[in-house]
Amino acid sequence: MEHTSYLSSLARDGVGFADACENAGLAATVASCPGWSVADLVWHLTEVHQFWRTIVGERRTTLEGLERPARPADEDLLRIYRAGFTETLSVLGAADPAQANWTWSSDHTAAFVVRRMAQETGVHRWDADSAAGASAPIEAELASDGIDEFLTHMLGDVVAEAVPIDGSVHLHCTDVPGEWTVRPTVAGGLNVIREHAKGDAAIRGTASDLLLVLWRRQALTSVDVVGDGSVAARFVAHTSLD
């Protein structure tokens, strides 16, 4: 996806998120985020947007001196979210994608932040839509890119109780372009190649369904698994989502 496409997706899903949260009601539960209410979800995304617009807007290269804001009263959450989101769009839209700033990844640019915010907001819009009883899929192009982002930046964060995957996994979007093969390395890591290839397990589905399975919003049974299902299950359980 192009930089401008990320910004457009962010604008669409950030507004859709707030509308869905308002429709669901702040007291509603968010089944895809166990233990969270819609109010918790709104505050989470409010904090996330505030954090990253500060990083980019102030061109921060360190987290030193950055303080976490206090959570406001629930009745103020959506108003504060909407105002902050407008500011987030302005800050990220004005930033040079090549600008250097702190990130937790190996990519220390504003472009990484814009992509990350488009992806995070898209998944949380799905959470909010689901809480409101209207679980529309994540837009296909964004979801395919989200799979690529997940495999590039999230896969190395391994859950504490993970067991070896013991096999290769091929992921294949059925509605838009997107194919990846993940293979264990001798050193114990995982190597990702964007390719059409045969794996010990193949996981096939729409881009939205595949991304939601990776983020464990949907069960593996919501997509097609061909080959060794135990390899596929260990792969999906491998990454820490905290």
ZICOR-V724561 format. One record per run of one state. SS is the DSSP state (a for helix, b for strand, c for the rest). FROM is the first residue (numbers start at 1). TO is the last residue. If there is no record, write none. Layout:
# ZICOR-V724561
ss=(SS/SS)
from=(FROM/FROM)
to=(TO/TO)
This chain:
# ZICOR-V724561
ss=(c/a/c/b/c/b/a/c/a/c/b/c/b/a/c/a/c/b/c/b/c/b/c/b/c/b/c/a/c/a/c/b/c/a/c/b/c)
from=(1/3/25/29/30/37/38/58/74/95/100/101/109/110/132/140/155/158/159/169/174/179/185/190/194/201/206/207/215/220/223/224/228/229/238/239/240)
to=(2/24/28/29/36/37/57/73/94/99/100/108/109/131/139/154/157/158/168/173/178/184/189/193/200/205/206/214/219/222/223/227/228/237/238/239/242)
